[in-house]
Amino acid sequence: MASSFTLYVQWRPVMAREDKAYCFPEKFTASMKNTYRVSAVYRWRVMQKEAGDKEQIYVGEGEDLLQRIQRVLTPPRDAKKGNTNRRLHDLFLKYVASGRTITLEVADVDPFEIAAPDPGRSYEVRLGRDTMGDRFKRRAIENLLIALTQKAEHVELLNIFIDPVEKAREALSRLPPRVIRELAKKHGLL
């Protein structure tokens, strides 16, 4: 029997100052450095330029929000193709150049529990704003929020999903034929 629950989340703007929200690619303020050195699930929002435009959103997580954001602001020059920090940096610069505003928000998730009954015992896991320091719980919340964002009609999700089968095919296609034959023999495929 499947039961449902409601995830209560409020997206709170990252404030550069008391009266101003942070926008990409501004430098961090002293206020931000004092407030946002925390584990968090966050989202970048590329605001609509005109009514009816889809809003672009990237949902992510980090052990230290400012360190995570700094990697998008200053990605390594030699970053490989597909590097998320480089991809977002370049994409955001294009959006800013076209007049779009990019803001940053942090998820404030009301605590909730997931229970897994097992014969003779039950396991409960608590998640929410007070568990963001736990990497596994933070990533679970990130993935729930990505799944919810995917369903929003007015949003284009900027997260890239990698199909593991396609990734394996791509890796195999780069191997020499001799290595592919050896792997096939090793795994009983020949």
N, CA and C atoms as a LAMMPS dump frame, in Angstrom:
ITEM: TIMESTEP
0
ITEM: NUMBER OF ATOMS
570
ITEM: BOX BOUNDS ff ff ff
-5.0000000000000000e+02 5.0000000000000000e+02
-5.0000000000000000e+02 5.0000000000000000e+02
-5.0000000000000000e+02 5.0000000000000000e+02
ITEM: ATOMS id mol type element x y z
1 1 1 N 0.846 -1.176 0
2 1 2 C 0 0 0
3 1 3 C 0.895 1.243 0
4 2 1 N 0.673 2.111 -0.962
5 2 2 C 1.449 3.34 -1.041
6 2 3 C 0.718 4.444 -0.292
7 3 1 N 1.463 5.161 0.492
8 3 2 C 0.872 6.323 1.147
9 3 3 C 1.635 7.542 0.681
10 4 1 N 1.028 8.676 0.778
11 4 2 C 1.681 9.884 0.286
12 4 3 C 1.983 10.825 1.443
13 5 1 N 2.861 11.742 1.176
14 5 2 C 3.139 12.792 2.14
15 5 3 C 3.347 14.084 1.365
16 6 1 N 3.21 15.175 2.043
17 6 2 C 3.419 16.481 1.434
18 6 3 C 4.739 17.031 1.936
19 7 1 N 5.557 17.457 1.006
20 7 2 C 6.846 18.051 1.342
21 7 3 C 6.646 19.564 1.425
22 8 1 N 6.834 20.112 2.615
23 8 2 C 6.669 21.546 2.807
24 8 3 C 8.038 22.208 2.699
25 9 1 N 8.206 22.998 1.648
26 9 2 C 9.472 23.695 1.422
27 9 3 C 9.189 25.149 1.086
28 10 1 N 9.981 26.007 1.66
29 10 2 C 9.945 27.426 1.319
30 10 3 C 11.304 27.775 0.76
31 11 1 N 11.322 28.364 -0.421
32 11 2 C 12.579 28.802 -1.016
33 11 3 C 12.856 30.216 -0.524
34 12 1 N 13.946 30.384 0.188
35 12 2 C 14.304 31.683 0.755
36 12 3 C 15.466 32.286 -0.023
37 13 1 N 15.342 33.547 -0.434
38 13 2 C 16.432 34.157 -1.199
39 13 3 C 17.708 34.281 -0.366
40 14 1 N 18.833 34.053 -1.016
41 14 2 C 20.126 34.321 -0.389
42 14 3 C 20.304 35.83 -0.447
43 15 1 N 20.491 36.432 0.716
44 15 2 C 20.564 37.889 0.801
45 15 3 C 22.017 38.359 0.795
46 16 1 N 22.338 39.238 -0.147
47 16 2 C 23.684 39.821 -0.202
48 16 3 C 23.848 40.828 0.932
49 17 1 N 22.772 41.569 1.164
50 17 2 C 22.689 42.51 2.283
51 17 3 C 21.287 42.364 2.863
52 18 1 N 21.038 43.051 3.933
53 18 2 C 19.734 42.946 4.587
54 18 3 C 18.583 43.292 3.645
55 19 1 N 18.832 44.227 2.713
56 19 2 C 17.767 44.723 1.834
57 19 3 C 17.929 44.316 0.375
58 20 1 N 18.879 43.409 0.065
59 20 2 C 19.127 43.062 -1.33
60 20 3 C 19.475 41.584 -1.485
61 21 1 N 18.746 40.936 -2.391
62 21 2 C 19.019 39.529 -2.695
63 21 3 C 20.271 39.418 -3.561
64 22 1 N 20.964 38.303 -3.41
65 22 2 C 22.159 38.031 -4.209
66 22 3 C 21.755 37.718 -5.647
67 23 1 N 22.531 38.233 -6.611
68 23 2 C 22.348 37.916 -8.028
69 23 3 C 23.69 37.522 -8.635
70 24 1 N 23.673 36.502 -9.486
71 24 2 C 24.865 36.085 -10.22
72 24 3 C 25.261 37.223 -11.149
73 25 1 N 26.53 37.573 -11.301
74 25 2 C 27.767 37.018 -10.771
75 25 3 C 28.405 37.912 -9.702
76 26 1 N 27.586 38.475 -8.824
77 26 2 C 28.121 39.382 -7.799
78 26 3 C 29.105 38.66 -6.877
79 27 1 N 29.988 39.434 -6.278
80 27 2 C 30.914 38.891 -5.279
81 27 3 C 30.158 38.709 -3.964
82 28 1 N 30.688 37.831 -3.126
83 28 2 C 30.08 37.604 -1.821
84 28 3 C 30.319 38.803 -0.916
85 29 1 N 29.286 39.157 -0.157
86 29 2 C 29.408 40.24 0.813
87 29 3 C 29.813 39.658 2.17
88 30 1 N 30.217 40.533 3.065
89 30 2 C 30.559 40.09 4.427
90 30 3 C 29.353 39.435 5.083
91 31 1 N 28.178 39.983 4.835
92 31 2 C 26.949 39.417 5.404
93 31 3 C 26.744 37.983 4.911
94 32 1 N 26.973 37.737 3.626
95 32 2 C 26.822 36.391 3.071
96 32 3 C 27.835 35.444 3.705
97 33 1 N 29.061 35.92 3.865
98 33 2 C 30.115 35.067 4.436
99 33 3 C 29.784 34.674 5.871
100 34 1 N 29.078 35.53 6.59
101 34 2 C 28.688 35.227 7.967
102 34 3 C 27.462 34.325 8.055
103 35 1 N 26.612 34.371 7.031
104 35 2 C 25.327 33.694 7.098
105 35 3 C 25.271 32.363 6.355
106 36 1 N 25.954 32.254 5.225
107 36 2 C 25.71 31.128 4.314
108 36 3 C 26.841 30.102 4.225
109 37 1 N 27.675 30.015 5.217
110 37 2 C 28.677 28.931 5.263
111 37 3 C 28.02 27.73 5.937
112 38 1 N 26.983 27.222 5.284
113 38 2 C 26.164 26.143 5.839
114 38 3 C 25.892 25.087 4.769
115 39 1 N 25.543 23.89 5.205
116 39 2 C 25.089 22.847 4.288
117 39 3 C 23.683 23.219 3.839
118 40 1 N 23.422 23.034 2.547
119 40 2 C 22.129 23.47 2.041
120 40 3 C 21.774 22.786 0.729
121 41 1 N 20.474 22.775 0.46
122 41 2 C 19.949 22.506 -0.875
123 41 3 C 19.55 23.878 -1.391
124 42 1 N 19.948 24.173 -2.62
125 42 2 C 19.742 25.517 -3.168
126 42 3 C 19.203 25.412 -4.588
127 43 1 N 18.771 26.542 -5.114
128 43 2 C 18.412 26.584 -6.533
129 43 3 C 18.802 27.922 -7.123
130 44 1 N 19.317 27.86 -8.33
131 44 2 C 19.54 29.051 -9.141
132 44 3 C 18.26 29.276 -9.933
133 45 1 N 17.803 30.514 -9.995
134 45 2 C 16.604 30.854 -10.781
135 45 3 C 16.97 31.884 -11.834
136 46 1 N 16.787 31.524 -13.099
137 46 2 C 16.95 32.47 -14.192
138 46 3 C 15.563 33.055 -14.408
139 47 1 N 15.404 34.302 -13.983
140 47 2 C 14.077 34.921 -13.975
141 47 3 C 13.567 35.142 -15.406
142 48 1 N 12.252 35.136 -15.545
143 48 2 C 11.617 35.36 -16.841
144 48 3 C 11.983 36.75 -17.35
145 49 1 N 12.236 36.827 -18.643
146 49 2 C 12.492 38.136 -19.251
147 49 3 C 11.155 38.769 -19.651
148 50 1 N 10.266 37.925 -20.161
149 50 2 C 8.942 38.394 -20.561
150 50 3 C 7.892 37.435 -20.01
151 51 1 N 6.701 37.952 -19.795
152 51 2 C 5.599 37.106 -19.317
153 51 3 C 5.405 35.955 -20.296
154 52 1 N 5.219 34.771 -19.749
155 52 2 C 5.023 33.595 -20.584
156 52 3 C 6.3 32.809 -20.824
157 53 1 N 7.46 33.435 -20.611
158 53 2 C 8.729 32.705 -20.734
159 53 3 C 8.805 31.663 -19.633
160 54 1 N 9.453 30.544 -19.926
161 54 2 C 9.702 29.567 -18.879
162 54 3 C 10.86 30.066 -18.026
163 55 1 N 10.759 29.778 -16.759
164 55 2 C 11.834 30.114 -15.825
165 55 3 C 12.799 28.932 -15.804
166 56 1 N 14.1 29.19 -15.943
167 56 2 C 15.085 28.131 -15.882
168 56 3 C 15.55 27.987 -14.435
169 57 1 N 15.641 26.737 -13.975
170 57 2 C 16.016 26.469 -12.583
171 57 3 C 17.035 25.338 -12.539
172 58 1 N 18.034 25.515 -11.697
173 58 2 C 18.994 24.46 -11.397
174 58 3 C 18.92 24.209 -9.897
175 59 1 N 18.696 22.953 -9.504
176 59 2 C 18.643 22.58 -8.097
177 59 3 C 19.929 21.824 -7.758
178 60 1 N 20.57 22.215 -6.653
179 60 2 C 21.805 21.557 -6.249
180 60 3 C 21.912 21.474 -4.738
181 61 1 N 23.032 20.907 -4.284
182 61 2 C 23.273 20.793 -2.849
183 61 3 C 24.752 20.996 -2.599
184 62 1 N 25.068 21.386 -1.386
185 62 2 C 26.466 21.562 -1.037
186 62 3 C 26.68 21.511 0.467
187 63 1 N 27.839 21.015 0.852
188 63 2 C 28.19 20.963 2.274
189 63 3 C 28.434 22.365 2.81
190 64 1 N 29.023 23.224 1.974
191 64 2 C 29.239 24.634 2.308
192 64 3 C 28.706 25.423 1.122
193 65 1 N 27.573 26.076 1.309
194 65 2 C 26.896 26.755 0.204
195 65 3 C 27.815 27.731 -0.515
196 66 1 N 28.566 28.545 0.22
197 66 2 C 29.422 29.538 -0.434
198 66 3 C 30.533 28.887 -1.253
199 67 1 N 31.126 27.826 -0.745
200 67 2 C 32.152 27.127 -1.528
201 67 3 C 31.542 26.55 -2.802
202 68 1 N 30.345 26.004 -2.689
203 68 2 C 29.68 25.411 -3.853
204 68 3 C 29.387 26.48 -4.9
205 69 1 N 28.9 27.627 -4.457
206 69 2 C 28.562 28.701 -5.383
207 69 3 C 29.835 29.298 -5.991
208 70 1 N 30.888 29.381 -5.202
209 70 2 C 32.156 29.929 -5.706
210 70 3 C 32.665 29.099 -6.887
211 71 1 N 32.423 27.796 -6.865
212 71 2 C 32.87 26.941 -7.976
213 71 3 C 32.11 27.254 -9.268
214 72 1 N 30.894 27.768 -9.16
215 72 2 C 30.157 28.189 -10.356
216 72 3 C 30.655 29.566 -10.805
217 73 1 N 30.963 30.435 -9.849
218 73 2 C 31.46 31.771 -10.188
219 73 3 C 32.837 31.721 -10.845
220 74 1 N 33.696 30.814 -10.377
221 74 2 C 35.067 30.733 -10.891
222 74 3 C 35.437 29.272 -11.182
223 75 1 N 34.844 28.694 -12.237
224 75 2 C 35.179 27.304 -12.562
225 75 3 C 36.604 27.215 -13.102
226 76 1 N 37.223 26.054 -12.974
227 76 2 C 38.579 25.916 -13.506
228 76 3 C 38.601 26.112 -15.02
229 77 1 N 39.625 26.778 -15.507
230 77 2 C 39.741 27.033 -16.956
231 77 3 C 39.864 25.732 -17.749
232 78 1 N 40.473 24.734 -17.149
233 78 2 C 40.694 23.471 -17.843
234 78 3 C 39.598 22.441 -17.55
235 79 1 N 38.429 22.921 -17.128
236 79 2 C 37.327 22.01 -16.8
237 79 3 C 36.929 21.217 -18.04
238 80 1 N 36.652 19.931 -17.83
239 80 2 C 36.265 19.051 -18.928
240 80 3 C 34.89 19.429 -19.454
241 81 1 N 34.655 19.035 -20.703
242 81 2 C 33.334 19.229 -21.302
243 81 3 C 32.313 18.529 -20.405
244 82 1 N 31.222 19.19 -20.124
245 82 2 C 30.199 18.595 -19.273
246 82 3 C 30.358 18.91 -17.796
247 83 1 N 31.449 19.585 -17.419
248 83 2 C 31.637 19.981 -16.024
249 83 3 C 30.494 20.912 -15.629
250 84 1 N 29.769 20.566 -14.59
251 84 2 C 28.585 21.33 -14.194
252 84 3 C 28.924 22.784 -13.872
253 85 1 N 30.009 23.017 -13.15
254 85 2 C 30.37 24.392 -12.782
255 85 3 C 30.647 25.238 -14.021
256 86 1 N 31.426 24.703 -14.948
257 86 2 C 31.742 25.426 -16.202
258 86 3 C 30.478 25.632 -17.016
259 87 1 N 29.649 24.596 -17.143
260 87 2 C 28.421 24.685 -17.935
261 87 3 C 27.49 25.757 -17.386
262 88 1 N 27.263 25.744 -16.06
263 88 2 C 26.384 26.752 -15.459
264 88 3 C 26.974 28.154 -15.59
265 89 1 N 28.277 28.286 -15.338
266 89 2 C 28.945 29.586 -15.438
267 89 3 C 28.735 30.181 -16.838
268 90 1 N 29.039 29.403 -17.864
269 90 2 C 28.917 29.895 -19.241
270 90 3 C 27.464 30.199 -19.597
271 91 1 N 26.56 29.334 -19.182
272 91 2 C 25.138 29.532 -19.446
273 91 3 C 24.627 30.796 -18.753
274 92 1 N 25 30.963 -17.485
275 92 2 C 24.548 32.135 -16.726
276 92 3 C 25.099 33.427 -17.308
277 93 1 N 26.351 33.419 -17.766
278 93 2 C 26.915 34.626 -18.39
279 93 3 C 26.112 35.017 -19.631
280 94 1 N 25.687 34.018 -20.416
281 94 2 C 24.865 34.303 -21.607
282 94 3 C 23.517 34.91 -21.195
283 95 1 N 22.907 34.332 -20.154
284 95 2 C 21.623 34.863 -19.694
285 95 3 C 21.774 36.301 -19.19
286 96 1 N 22.812 36.567 -18.413
287 96 2 C 23.035 37.925 -17.885
288 96 3 C 23.261 38.899 -19.042
289 97 1 N 24.041 38.486 -20.044
290 97 2 C 24.306 39.336 -21.2
291 97 3 C 23.028 39.669 -21.967
292 98 1 N 22.042 38.774 -21.913
293 98 2 C 20.772 39.016 -22.604
294 98 3 C 19.761 39.768 -21.728
295 99 1 N 20.202 40.196 -20.529
296 99 2 C 19.331 40.998 -19.675
297 99 3 C 18.55 40.22 -18.631
298 100 1 N 18.831 38.935 -18.475
299 100 2 C 18.115 38.14 -17.482
300 100 3 C 18.794 38.285 -16.12
301 101 1 N 18.01 38.154 -15.065
302 101 2 C 18.508 38.203 -13.692
303 101 3 C 18.547 36.786 -13.15
304 102 1 N 19.637 36.449 -12.46
305 102 2 C 19.794 35.108 -11.901
306 102 3 C 19.944 35.231 -10.393
307 103 1 N 18.996 34.643 -9.683
308 103 2 C 19.006 34.712 -8.227
309 103 3 C 19.332 33.347 -7.639
310 104 1 N 19.603 33.357 -6.358
311 104 2 C 19.952 32.135 -5.64
312 104 3 C 19.042 32.019 -4.428
313 105 1 N 18.505 30.819 -4.214
314 105 2 C 17.611 30.581 -3.084
315 105 3 C 18.022 29.308 -2.358
316 106 1 N 17.679 29.248 -1.079
317 106 2 C 17.981 28.092 -0.235
318 106 3 C 16.665 27.456 0.194
319 107 1 N 16.626 26.119 0.162
320 107 2 C 15.422 25.392 0.566
321 107 3 C 15.331 25.332 2.085
322 108 1 N 14.2 25.767 2.596
323 108 2 C 13.888 25.635 4.022
324 108 3 C 12.802 24.561 4.098
325 109 1 N 13.218 23.34 4.432
326 109 2 C 12.326 22.177 4.379
327 109 3 C 11.85 21.836 5.78
328 110 1 N 10.52 21.816 5.953
329 110 2 C 9.963 21.377 7.238
330 110 3 C 10.361 19.929 7.482
331 111 1 N 10.716 19.591 8.714
332 111 2 C 11.112 18.209 9.023
333 111 3 C 9.985 17.22 8.707
334 112 1 N 10.391 16.048 8.209
335 112 2 C 9.451 14.965 7.937
336 112 3 C 10.178 13.649 8.159
337 113 1 N 9.408 12.569 8.255
338 113 2 C 9.986 11.256 8.491
339 113 3 C 9.556 10.286 7.416
340 114 1 N 10.464 9.384 7.093
341 114 2 C 10.176 8.272 6.192
342 114 3 C 10.326 7.013 7.029
343 115 1 N 9.327 6.153 6.966
344 115 2 C 9.359 4.917 7.749
345 115 3 C 9.397 3.724 6.807
346 116 1 N 10.164 2.725 7.182
347 116 2 C 10.246 1.471 6.429
348 116 3 C 9.951 0.326 7.38
349 117 1 N 8.72 -0.155 7.392
350 117 2 C 8.385 -1.246 8.295
351 117 3 C 9.082 -2.543 7.876
352 118 1 N 9.535 -3.27 8.846
353 118 2 C 10.211 -4.548 8.655
354 118 3 C 9.583 -5.491 9.686
355 119 1 N 9.376 -6.747 9.33
356 119 2 C 8.758 -7.648 10.321
357 119 3 C 9.462 -7.56 11.68
358 120 1 N 8.699 -7.213 12.68
359 120 2 C 9.225 -7.149 14.032
360 120 3 C 9.858 -5.825 14.412
361 121 1 N 10.069 -4.937 13.46
362 121 2 C 10.665 -3.624 13.78
363 121 3 C 10.342 -2.625 12.672
364 122 1 N 10.611 -1.407 12.948
365 122 2 C 10.351 -0.344 11.979
366 122 3 C 11.542 0.605 11.968
367 123 1 N 11.869 1.109 10.803
368 123 2 C 12.966 2.058 10.675
369 123 3 C 12.396 3.402 10.258
370 124 1 N 12.807 4.441 10.94
371 124 2 C 12.371 5.79 10.593
372 124 3 C 13.591 6.658 10.356
373 125 1 N 13.49 7.496 9.344
374 125 2 C 14.549 8.44 9.024
375 125 3 C 13.94 9.832 9.007
376 126 1 N 14.563 10.716 9.735
377 126 2 C 14.084 12.102 9.8
378 126 3 C 14.905 12.94 8.82
379 127 1 N 14.212 13.762 8.033
380 127 2 C 14.845 14.671 7.081
381 127 3 C 14.247 16.056 7.261
382 128 1 N 14.974 17.068 6.831
383 128 2 C 14.465 18.437 6.905
384 128 3 C 15.584 19.434 7.127
385 129 1 N 15.19 20.649 7.472
386 129 2 C 16.171 21.737 7.605
387 129 3 C 17.265 21.432 8.606
388 130 1 N 16.942 20.63 9.624
389 130 2 C 17.923 20.344 10.675
390 130 3 C 18.817 19.151 10.35
391 131 1 N 18.652 18.546 9.16
392 131 2 C 19.487 17.392 8.798
393 131 3 C 20.343 17.657 7.564
394 132 1 N 20.467 18.912 7.147
395 132 2 C 21.214 19.245 5.93
396 132 3 C 22.707 18.916 6.05
397 133 1 N 23.22 18.785 7.251
398 133 2 C 24.624 18.442 7.438
399 133 3 C 24.936 16.999 7.088
400 134 1 N 23.927 16.144 6.987
401 134 2 C 24.109 14.746 6.618
402 134 3 C 24.029 14.652 5.089
403 135 1 N 25.147 14.298 4.46
404 135 2 C 25.247 14.294 3
405 135 3 C 24.16 13.453 2.339
406 136 1 N 23.878 12.26 2.88
407 136 2 C 22.887 11.384 2.264
408 136 3 C 21.483 11.978 2.373
409 137 1 N 21.167 12.542 3.51
410 137 2 C 19.843 13.152 3.691
411 137 3 C 19.711 14.407 2.833
412 138 1 N 20.777 15.202 2.761
413 138 2 C 20.765 16.423 1.931
414 138 3 C 20.546 16.052 0.463
415 139 1 N 21.229 15.015 0.009
416 139 2 C 21.069 14.591 -1.39
417 139 3 C 19.688 14 -1.649
418 140 1 N 19.133 13.325 -0.655
419 140 2 C 17.768 12.804 -0.804
420 140 3 C 16.791 13.962 -0.983
421 141 1 N 16.947 15.001 -0.182
422 141 2 C 16.072 16.179 -0.3
423 141 3 C 16.292 16.852 -1.648
424 142 1 N 17.558 16.983 -2.063
425 142 2 C 17.856 17.576 -3.376
426 142 3 C 17.117 16.816 -4.472
427 143 1 N 17.19 15.494 -4.441
428 143 2 C 16.555 14.699 -5.491
429 143 3 C 15.034 14.787 -5.454
430 144 1 N 14.449 14.858 -4.258
431 144 2 C 13.003 15.074 -4.165
432 144 3 C 12.62 16.415 -4.788
433 145 1 N 13.406 17.451 -4.508
434 145 2 C 13.097 18.784 -5.039
435 145 3 C 13.338 18.863 -6.549
436 146 1 N 14.317 18.122 -7.06
437 146 2 C 14.512 18.048 -8.513
438 146 3 C 13.299 17.383 -9.151
439 147 1 N 12.835 16.28 -8.568
440 147 2 C 11.675 15.572 -9.119
441 147 3 C 10.439 16.463 -9.122
442 148 1 N 10.24 17.232 -8.067
443 148 2 C 9.096 18.146 -8.009
444 148 3 C 9.243 19.277 -9.029
445 149 1 N 10.447 19.804 -9.164
446 149 2 C 10.687 20.889 -10.125
447 149 3 C 10.454 20.399 -11.545
448 150 1 N 10.831 19.165 -11.83
449 150 2 C 10.63 18.566 -13.149
450 150 3 C 9.167 18.583 -13.554
451 151 1 N 8.273 18.473 -12.588
452 151 2 C 6.842 18.412 -12.862
453 151 3 C 6.209 19.782 -13.105
454 152 1 N 6.902 20.851 -12.724
455 152 2 C 6.329 22.195 -12.872
456 152 3 C 6.272 22.58 -14.352
457 153 1 N 5.113 23.013 -14.799
458 153 2 C 4.909 23.335 -16.217
459 153 3 C 5.615 24.619 -16.647
460 154 1 N 5.793 25.551 -15.746
461 154 2 C 6.36 26.855 -16.089
462 154 3 C 7.882 26.899 -15.964
463 155 1 N 8.501 25.716 -15.787
464 155 2 C 9.926 25.652 -15.485
465 155 3 C 10.666 24.769 -16.483
466 156 1 N 11.873 25.197 -16.834
467 156 2 C 12.813 24.354 -17.571
468 156 3 C 13.931 24.005 -16.6
469 157 1 N 14.11 22.742 -16.329
470 157 2 C 15.119 22.295 -15.378
471 157 3 C 16.481 22.263 -16.069
472 158 1 N 17.473 22.9 -15.454
473 158 2 C 18.818 22.969 -16.019
474 158 3 C 19.717 21.822 -15.57
475 159 1 N 19.243 20.998 -14.643
476 159 2 C 20.02 19.826 -14.223
477 159 3 C 20.101 18.853 -15.389
478 160 1 N 21.267 18.228 -15.545
479 160 2 C 21.45 17.233 -16.597
480 160 3 C 21.39 15.858 -15.958
481 161 1 N 20.637 14.976 -16.597
482 161 2 C 20.523 13.612 -16.106
483 161 3 C 21.286 12.708 -17.045
484 162 1 N 22.091 11.843 -16.488
485 162 2 C 22.919 10.947 -17.288
486 162 3 C 22.327 9.547 -17.204
487 163 1 N 22.001 9.017 -18.368
488 163 2 C 21.489 7.647 -18.454
489 163 3 C 22.682 6.708 -18.272
490 164 1 N 22.676 5.868 -17.22
491 164 2 C 23.84 5.009 -16.968
492 164 3 C 24.138 4.04 -18.109
493 165 1 N 23.108 3.555 -18.808
494 165 2 C 23.335 2.641 -19.926
495 165 3 C 24.014 3.398 -21.066
496 166 1 N 23.532 4.585 -21.352
497 166 2 C 24.137 5.396 -22.415
498 166 3 C 25.569 5.774 -22.055
499 167 1 N 25.816 6.062 -20.806
500 167 2 C 27.175 6.392 -20.348
501 167 3 C 28.106 5.2 -20.556
502 168 1 N 27.627 3.994 -20.229
503 168 2 C 28.438 2.78 -20.423
504 168 3 C 28.693 2.542 -21.901
505 169 1 N 27.669 2.72 -22.746
506 169 2 C 27.854 2.553 -24.195
507 169 3 C 28.909 3.515 -24.725
508 170 1 N 28.824 4.749 -24.271
509 170 2 C 29.78 5.759 -24.716
510 170 3 C 31.201 5.382 -24.3
511 171 1 N 31.358 4.907 -23.069
512 171 2 C 32.684 4.496 -22.592
513 171 3 C 33.195 3.302 -23.392
514 172 1 N 32.337 2.344 -23.665
515 172 2 C 32.741 1.176 -24.448
516 172 3 C 33.118 1.562 -25.873
517 173 1 N 32.42 2.533 -26.438
518 173 2 C 32.706 2.926 -27.824
519 173 3 C 34.1 3.534 -27.975
520 174 1 N 34.675 3.995 -26.881
521 174 2 C 36.013 4.596 -26.942
522 174 3 C 37.124 3.567 -26.743
523 175 1 N 36.756 2.33 -26.383
524 175 2 C 37.756 1.29 -26.149
525 175 3 C 38.2 0.649 -27.472
526 176 1 N 39.452 0.227 -27.527
527 176 2 C 39.909 -0.504 -28.719
528 176 3 C 39.18 -1.847 -28.819
529 177 1 N 38.972 -2.361 -30.049
530 177 2 C 38.256 -3.632 -30.24
531 177 3 C 38.853 -4.783 -29.427
532 178 1 N 40.171 -4.835 -29.292
533 178 2 C 40.836 -5.892 -28.535
534 178 3 C 40.349 -5.903 -27.08
535 179 1 N 40.242 -4.717 -26.462
536 179 2 C 39.808 -4.61 -25.066
537 179 3 C 38.34 -5.02 -24.937
538 180 1 N 37.524 -4.651 -25.901
539 180 2 C 36.112 -5.032 -25.877
540 180 3 C 35.975 -6.556 -25.94
541 181 1 N 36.767 -7.219 -26.814
542 181 2 C 36.733 -8.693 -26.902
543 181 3 C 37.153 -9.327 -25.574
544 182 1 N 38.211 -8.775 -24.948
545 182 2 C 38.67 -9.304 -23.665
546 182 3 C 37.587 -9.184 -22.584
547 183 1 N 36.928 -8.039 -22.54
548 183 2 C 35.846 -7.831 -21.557
549 183 3 C 34.682 -8.787 -21.827
550 184 1 N 34.339 -8.948 -23.085
551 184 2 C 33.227 -9.852 -23.449
552 184 3 C 33.548 -11.285 -23.02
553 185 1 N 34.792 -11.729 -23.262
554 185 2 C 35.195 -13.087 -22.861
555 185 3 C 35.15 -13.222 -21.338
556 186 1 N 35.697 -12.233 -20.653
557 186 2 C 35.762 -12.258 -19.193
558 186 3 C 34.371 -12.402 -18.57
559 187 1 N 33.379 -11.79 -19.185
560 187 2 C 32.016 -11.789 -18.624
561 187 3 C 31.097 -12.797 -19.311
562 188 1 N 31.725 -13.736 -20.066
563 188 2 C 30.944 -14.829 -20.671
564 188 3 C 30.029 -14.403 -21.783
565 189 1 N 30.349 -13.343 -22.461
566 189 2 C 29.489 -12.869 -23.548
567 189 3 C 29.942 -13.397 -24.912
568 190 1 N 31.088 -14.054 -24.955
569 190 2 C 31.59 -14.664 -26.214
570 190 3 C 31.813 -16.136 -26.028
